[in-house]
Amino acid sequence: MTDTNDAPAPSGEQLASARRFVKLHGKPSKAVVENIGRAGARVVLVGADGAMGDVMVPTPATGQALVEAISELETAAWDAETVNATVIGPGHRRRMAGPRARR
């Protein structure tokens, strides 16, 4: 098990990005910390309006620290409540589908 005290703290830029998202998309916003291996972790943000965003951090522990540092963020998981709170527009669907879908 990794000691979370050894994890880098979230940078000012990462905190500012998450705070900007909350300001634009409403309170409370949800945050799901996803481990993406050697690349670090992705903090997926879901706004009160259903918008999605993300912040990349070096470790899952850093992601959790980011969520804890912003009082307007709630720690969440990809459960039915969080998934149903998302509103995925056509532009986002095209980006997720990849280049073949854009032909």
Backbone hydrogen bonds in HBPLUS format (Angstrom, degrees):
<---DONOR---> <-ACCEPTOR-->    atom                        ^
c    i                          cat <-CA-CA->   ^        H-A-AA   ^      H-
h    n   atom  resd res      DA  || num        DHA   H-A  angle D-A-AA Bond
n    s   type  num  typ     dist DA aas  dist angle  dist       angle   num
A0006-ASP N   A0003-ASP O   3.12 MM   3  5.76 158.1  2.17 116.4 122.2     1
A0007-ALA N   A0004-THR O   3.25 MM   3  5.28 156.7  2.31 101.3 108.2     2
A0015-LEU N   A0011-SER O   2.99 MM   4  6.29 165.4  2.01 155.6 159.2     3
A0016-ALA N   A0012-GLY O   2.85 MM   4  5.96 159.8  1.89 145.7 152.1     4
A0017-SER N   A0013-GLU O   2.91 MM   4  6.03 153.9  1.98 144.3 151.4     5
A0018-ALA N   A0014-GLN O   3.11 MM   4  6.35 162.2  2.14 148.7 152.5     6
A0019-ARG N   A0015-LEU O   2.91 MM   4  6.13 162.4  1.94 153.0 158.4     7
A0020-ARG N   A0016-ALA O   2.85 MM   4  5.97 155.5  1.91 147.4 154.1     8
A0021-PHE N   A0017-SER O   3.03 MM   4  6.27 154.1  2.09 144.5 151.3     9
A0022-VAL N   A0018-ALA O   3.06 MM   4  6.37 162.2  2.10 150.9 154.6    10
A0023-LYS N   A0019-ARG O   2.94 MM   4  6.18 158.9  1.99 148.6 154.6    11
A0024-LEU N   A0020-ARG O   2.95 MM   4  6.17 153.5  2.02 148.7 155.5    12
A0025-HIS N   A0021-PHE O   2.84 MM   4  5.93 150.0  1.93 153.5 162.2    13
A0026-GLY N   A0022-VAL O   2.87 MM   4  5.33 126.7  2.15 146.3 147.1    14
A0048-ALA N   A0025-HIS O   2.95 MM  23  5.94 114.2  2.39 126.3 142.8    15
A0049-ASP N   A0025-HIS O   3.16 MM  24  5.67 141.9  2.32 157.1 162.7    16
A0029-SER N   A0072-GLU O   3.09 MM  43  6.37 162.0  2.13 162.7 167.5    17
A0074-GLU N   A0029-SER O   2.84 MM  45  6.23 150.2  1.93 151.2 161.2    18
A0030-LYS N   A0046-VAL O   2.78 MM  16  5.01 164.5  1.81 149.6 151.0    19
A0046-VAL N   A0030-LYS O   2.89 MM  16  5.01 159.4  1.93 140.5 143.8    20
A0031-ALA N   A0074-GLU O   2.84 MM  43  5.97 143.3  1.97 167.8 163.3    21
A0076-ALA N   A0031-ALA O   2.83 MM  45  5.50 152.8  1.91 153.2 146.9    22
A0032-VAL N   A0044-VAL O   2.86 MM  12  5.09 158.7  1.91 145.3 152.3    23
A0044-VAL N   A0032-VAL O   2.83 MM  12  5.09 158.4  1.87 156.0 150.0    24
A0034-GLU N   A0042-ARG O   2.80 MM   8  5.15 166.8  1.81 151.0 155.7    25
A0042-ARG N   A0034-GLU O   2.84 MM   8  5.15 158.2  1.89 148.8 154.7    26
A0036-ILE N   A0040-GLY O   2.93 MM   4  5.55 167.3  1.94 139.9 142.2    27
A0040-GLY N   A0037-GLY O   2.97 MM   3  5.65 161.8  2.01 120.7 126.5    28
A0041-ALA N   A0057-VAL O   2.89 MM  16  5.33 161.0  1.93 152.6 150.6    29
A0057-VAL N   A0041-ALA O   2.92 MM  16  5.33 168.9  1.93 155.9 157.8    30
A0043-VAL N   A0055-VAL O   2.83 MM  12  5.13 171.3  1.84 153.5 156.3    31
A0055-VAL N   A0043-VAL O   2.97 MM  12  5.13 142.1  2.11 131.4 143.4    32
A0045-LEU N   A0053-GLY O   2.73 MM   8  4.95 167.8  1.74 135.4 139.5    33
A0053-GLY N   A0045-LEU O   2.95 MM   8  4.95 146.4  2.06 138.9 143.3    34
A0047-GLY N   A0051-ALA O   2.84 MM   4  5.16 159.9  1.88 149.0 155.0    35
A0050-GLY N   A0047-GLY O   2.88 MM   3  5.07 162.6  1.91 110.7 115.7    36
A0087-VAL N   A0050-GLY O   2.75 MM  37  4.55 161.7  1.79 127.1 121.5    37
A0062-THR N   A0059-THR O   3.10 MM   3  5.15 122.6  2.45  97.5 111.6    38
A0063-GLY N   A0059-THR O   3.06 MM   4  6.45 151.6  2.15 146.9 155.1    39
A0064-GLN N   A0060-PRO O   2.90 MM   4  6.26 154.1  1.96 150.4 157.0    40
A0065-ALA N   A0061-ALA O   2.94 MM   4  6.16 153.4  2.02 142.1 149.6    41
A0066-LEU N   A0062-THR O   2.89 MM   4  6.15 147.4  2.00 144.9 153.8    42
A0067-VAL N   A0063-GLY O   3.07 MM   4  6.39 159.6  2.11 150.0 154.1    43
A0068-GLU N   A0064-GLN O   2.98 MM   4  6.21 161.2  2.01 150.1 155.2    44
A0069-ALA N   A0065-ALA O   2.98 MM   4  6.08 134.4  2.19 139.5 150.9    45
A0069-ALA N   A0066-LEU O   3.19 MM   3  5.15 130.7  2.44  94.1 107.2    46
A0070-ILE N   A0067-VAL O   3.31 MM   3  5.60 154.9  2.37 105.8 112.8    47
A0073-LEU N   A0070-ILE O   3.02 MM   3  5.67 167.3  2.04 123.8 127.1    48
A0079-ASP N   A0077-ALA O   2.75 MM   2  5.43 139.9  1.91 101.9  90.3    49
A0083-VAL N   A0079-ASP O   2.98 MM   4  6.17 175.5  1.99 165.8 167.3    50
A0084-ASN N   A0080-ALA O   2.88 MM   4  5.87 163.2  1.91 148.8 154.0    51
A0085-ALA N   A0081-GLU O   3.13 MM   4  6.20 124.2  2.45 131.4 144.8    52
A0085-ALA N   A0082-THR O   3.10 MM   3  5.06 136.9  2.29  95.6 108.1    53
A0086-THR N   A0083-VAL O   3.20 MM   3  5.57 157.1  2.26 108.7 115.3    54
A0093-ARG N   A0089-GLY O   3.06 MM   4  6.35 156.0  2.12 151.0 158.4    55
A0094-ARG N   A0090-PRO O   3.00 MM   4  6.22 154.4  2.06 147.3 153.2    56
A0095-ARG N   A0091-GLY O   3.10 MM   4  6.40 158.3  2.15 145.8 151.4    57
A0096-MET N   A0092-HIS O   2.97 MM   4  6.21 158.9  2.01 150.8 156.4    58
A0097-ALA N   A0093-ARG O   2.99 MM   4  6.13 141.8  2.13 141.5 151.9    59
A0101-ALA N   A0098-GLY O   3.24 MM   3  5.84 139.2  2.41 113.7 122.9    60
A0102-ARG N   A0099-PRO O   3.13 MM   3  5.27 146.1  2.25 101.8 111.7    61
